[in-house]
Amino acid sequence: MDHDAGLPPPIVRLCLVTLLAGCVLAAAPPPAAPKGSSPSTSRGTTAPPKSSATAARTATFSFVCATPAVPLPPPVKQIVTQLTRAHQAAGAHPWGDRAVSLRLRSDHAPVYFVPLACGATGSCTWGIVDAAPAKSLGVFAGAVVRVETGGGSGWPPVQVFTSGADGQSRLETWKLIDGQYRAQAAAVKPAATTIAQLQSCFDNASCCPRQGSLP
């Protein structure tokens, strides 16, 4: 018996087999992406790496931002009491009962800026007190303070603005050297816009930073 009787010619059968194989491949689901890879990676593109660094922000404040609502740990309060007694001055009102709490470093506990005494012109003597461990980081005088917060593992410089009774404005930069903030010689004269910004924050509660944690 002829087994090819009634069947299409061989060339037709080959075409049918090729067409059927193409349909099966087209209907098959796409291969799954390897575990741990994102869809963008499986398509040949690389997702941008996530940055773990915390961006620094600038905090600007004056006496009006210091509040008794900031709880001082007992060791910090003891240091503040000592500093307040040591920096009493005639004609200045003693304080030491309030603070501005800021996290200057992302890897460190908050630091306390405490007004120790303030004069009639609005300039205050400030103490900077660390809490971990509790110690004084320095004392400075000024009306408005500006500092970067939460930007990394280094201690940022502190800028101190003072407007004297004679109308002369002064801007000092303090840097941590050997465990104490110390005034640095001014390299350039501050811009008029910088002075205006600092003056606008004197006794201005709208400038007060978010306290205690990263901004």
Secondary structure as the mmCIF struct_conf table of DSSP 4:
data_model
#
loop_
_struct_conf.conf_type_id
_struct_conf.id
_struct_conf.beg_label_comp_id
_struct_conf.beg_label_asym_id
_struct_conf.beg_label_seq_id
_struct_conf.end_label_comp_id
_struct_conf.end_label_asym_id
_struct_conf.end_label_seq_id
TURN_TY1_P TURN_TY1_P1 HIS A 3 GLY A 6
BEND BEND1 LEU A 7 LEU A 7
HELX_LH_PP_P HELX_LH_PP_P1 PRO A 8 PRO A 9
HELX_RH_AL_P HELX_RH_AL_P1 PRO A 10 ALA A 27
BEND BEND2 ALA A 28 ALA A 28
HELX_LH_PP_P HELX_LH_PP_P2 PRO A 29 PRO A 34
TURN_TY1_P TURN_TY1_P2 LYS A 35 GLY A 36
HELX_RH_AL_P HELX_RH_AL_P2 PRO A 39 SER A 42
TURN_TY1_P TURN_TY1_P3 ARG A 43 GLY A 44
HELX_LH_PP_P HELX_LH_PP_P3 ALA A 47 SER A 51
HELX_LH_PP_P HELX_LH_PP_P4 ALA A 53 ALA A 56
STRN STRN1 ARG A 57 SER A 62
HELX_RH_3T_P HELX_RH_3T_P1 PHE A 63 CYS A 65
STRN STRN2 THR A 67 THR A 67
TURN_TY1_P TURN_TY1_P4 PRO A 68 ALA A 69
BEND BEND3 VAL A 70 VAL A 70
HELX_LH_PP_P HELX_LH_PP_P5 PRO A 71 PRO A 73
HELX_RH_AL_P HELX_RH_AL_P3 PRO A 74 ALA A 86
TURN_TY1_P TURN_TY1_P5 HIS A 87 HIS A 87
TURN_TY1_P TURN_TY1_P6 ALA A 90 GLY A 91
STRN STRN3 HIS A 93 PRO A 94
BEND BEND4 ASP A 97 ASP A 97
STRN STRN4 ALA A 99 ALA A 99
STRN STRN5 VAL A 100 LEU A 102
BEND BEND5 ARG A 105 ARG A 105
TURN_TY1_P TURN_TY1_P7 SER A 106 ASP A 107
BEND BEND6 HIS A 108 HIS A 108
STRN STRN6 VAL A 111 CYS A 118
TURN_TY1_P TURN_TY1_P8 ALA A 120 THR A 121
BEND BEND7 GLY A 122 GLY A 122
STRN STRN7 CYS A 124 ALA A 131
TURN_TY1_P TURN_TY1_P9 ALA A 132 PRO A 133
STRN STRN8 ALA A 134 GLY A 142
BEND BEND8 ALA A 143 ALA A 143
STRN STRN9 VAL A 144 THR A 149
BEND BEND9 GLY A 150 GLY A 154
HELX_LH_PP_P HELX_LH_PP_P6 TRP A 155 PRO A 157
STRN STRN10 VAL A 158 SER A 163
TURN_TY1_P TURN_TY1_P10 ALA A 165 ASP A 166
BEND BEND10 GLY A 167 GLY A 167
STRN STRN11 SER A 169 ILE A 177
TURN_TY1_P TURN_TY1_P11 ASP A 178 GLY A 179
STRN STRN12 GLN A 180 GLN A 184
BEND BEND11 ALA A 187 VAL A 188
HELX_LH_PP_P HELX_LH_PP_P7 LYS A 189 ALA A 191
HELX_RH_AL_P HELX_RH_AL_P4 ALA A 192 SER A 200
TURN_TY1_P TURN_TY1_P12 CYS A 201 ASP A 203
HELX_RH_3T_P HELX_RH_3T_P2 ALA A 205 CYS A 207
HELX_LH_PP_P HELX_LH_PP_P8 CYS A 208 GLN A 211
BEND BEND12 GLY A 212 SER A 213
#
